């Protein structure tokens, strides 16, 4: 939890415990599906947003966009020297 300087540890634990459900909602998996066509459109929008973010000259630590939690997390896997 050292990574979360100044953030209430209870809040971090609360959201960490629900991360999988939030990812299901965000990716429209399981009970959050809106049907094949709508889900495909949603995924295309996510891919467009991810491409837009990847093209931005962000460096270092930034505040995450809440709706883009998974996109930004995947961008971070590229390495700390790569732009987010």
N, C-alpha and C positions, 0 to 999 in steps of 0.2 A: 504493500500500500504506500510505500515511500514515493512512488511515482505521482501520487495525487496530493501534492503539497497544498495545504489549506482547504482541502475539500473534506467535508464531513464523511467519515469512514462509513457511517450507517447508510448514507446516500449511495456511496460507491457499492456497498454490498447489496443494497436494494436493487439497483440497476443491473449489477452483475448476475444476480439470481434470475433475472428476467430476460437476459440477453437473447437466449435462444428463441423465446416467444416473440420478442421484438424483431428478430431476424426472420422468423416465419411470416410475420405481418408484412415486413418490408419486402420480402421476396415472394409474397403471396403463396406460401406453401400451406398444405393441409386445409384447415378450416378457414383460412384467409384467402383461399383461391376465389377468383371472380370468373372462372371459366377459362378454357384454353385460349380463346382469341384475346380477351381482355388481359390475361396474364402475359401473353406474348407481347402485346403493345406496351405493357408496364416494363417488361424486361428490356425492350428496345429503348424505352425512355431512360432506364437506369444505365444502359450501356452508353447512351449519348451523354448523360451527366458525368459518367466516369471518364469518358474521353475528354470532355471539357475540363474537368478538374485536372486530369493528367497533363493537359497542355498549359496550365497556369504556371507561372514562375514562383510558386510557393516554395519556401525553404525553411528548414528548422521546425520549431514547434508552432502549431496554429491551433486555434479553437476549432473543434470539429463541427461540421454541419450535422445536426442531430439526425436528419433524414438520410444522411450519407454515411452513417456509421460504418457500414460494411465496405463501402467503396473506399473510404479514407483508410480504413484498417488494411485493406488489400494493398493500397498504394504504399503504405509504410513498410510492407514486406519487401519492397524493392531495395530498401537500404536507406540509412540516414542521410547520405549525401545526395540521393536522388530527389528531384523536386516532387512535391505532393501534388 
